[in-house]
Amino acid sequence: MTGLETALATTGLKVLGEELIQWVRQRGNELSENDWAEMGLVISRKLEIDRRNIEASFLHNSQKHDIARRIESAGQIYRELAIVGEDEGFDQDLIDVYSELADICANWAIETRDLTKYWLSATDFFEVEAEYRELVD
């Protein structure tokens, strides 16, 4: 298990699914800057699914709690990616985007628990996520 994989696993990565763990494992012992940059795509896709589910239906409290946990975990992973990027000297623009996504996820998770202003942070997240996609593509 790589250092990054261990760090991500401890931040609640399994809440987002085994898919991301497998993705990291396939990269081997050293994660390239390109792999590091693309990790956020997997996370944002999972959050897009949750956003659509919230907008399409009424959720039971337990479902809201699960989604809030995934958003919170995503924020922790984005924060970890920013730290790894700083430590490795990776692209500063992507580090900044990962940090911003982490901040947004922290607020978004809180808003999701009661769905009061869920759409505010969701909108912010996907605006920044679009910037992220431009940097990665």
ChimeraX attribute file (.defattr): number of C-alpha atoms within 10 A of each C-alpha:
attribute: neighborCount
match mode: 1-to-1
recipient: residues
	/A:1	11
	/A:2	14
	/A:3	12
	/A:4	18
	/A:5	18
	/A:6	12
	/A:7	16
	/A:8	22
	/A:9	17
	/A:10	13
	/A:11	17
	/A:12	17
	/A:13	22
	/A:14	15
	/A:15	16
	/A:16	21
	/A:17	13
	/A:18	11
	/A:19	13
	/A:20	19
	/A:21	17
	/A:22	11
	/A:23	14
	/A:24	20
	/A:25	16
	/A:26	10
	/A:27	13
	/A:28	11
	/A:29	13
	/A:30	12
	/A:31	17
	/A:32	13
	/A:33	13
	/A:34	11
	/A:35	13
	/A:36	18
	/A:37	23
	/A:38	15
	/A:39	16
	/A:40	24
	/A:41	14
	/A:42	13
	/A:43	22
	/A:44	19
	/A:45	11
	/A:46	16
	/A:47	21
	/A:48	14
	/A:49	10
	/A:50	18
	/A:51	18
	/A:52	10
	/A:53	13
	/A:54	18
	/A:55	11
	/A:56	9
	/A:57	8
	/A:58	10
	/A:59	14
	/A:60	8
	/A:61	11
	/A:62	10
	/A:63	13
	/A:64	19
	/A:65	17
	/A:66	17
	/A:67	23
	/A:68	23
	/A:69	19
	/A:70	24
	/A:71	28
	/A:72	25
	/A:73	26
	/A:74	28
	/A:75	26
	/A:76	23
	/A:77	26
	/A:78	25
	/A:79	23
	/A:80	19
	/A:81	24
	/A:82	26
	/A:83	16
	/A:84	17
	/A:85	20
	/A:86	15
	/A:87	9
	/A:88	11
	/A:89	11
	/A:90	18
	/A:91	15
	/A:92	12
	/A:93	12
	/A:94	22
	/A:95	21
	/A:96	16
	/A:97	20
	/A:98	26
	/A:99	21
	/A:100	19
	/A:101	27
	/A:102	25
	/A:103	18
	/A:104	22
	/A:105	27
	/A:106	18
	/A:107	17
	/A:108	25
	/A:109	26
	/A:110	19
	/A:111	18
	/A:112	23
	/A:113	18
	/A:114	13
	/A:115	15
	/A:116	10
	/A:117	12
	/A:118	19
	/A:119	16
	/A:120	13
	/A:121	20
	/A:122	20
	/A:123	14
	/A:124	15
	/A:125	21
	/A:126	17
	/A:127	12
	/A:128	16
	/A:129	19
	/A:130	12
	/A:131	13
	/A:132	21
	/A:133	15
	/A:134	9
	/A:135	13
	/A:136	13
	/A:137	7
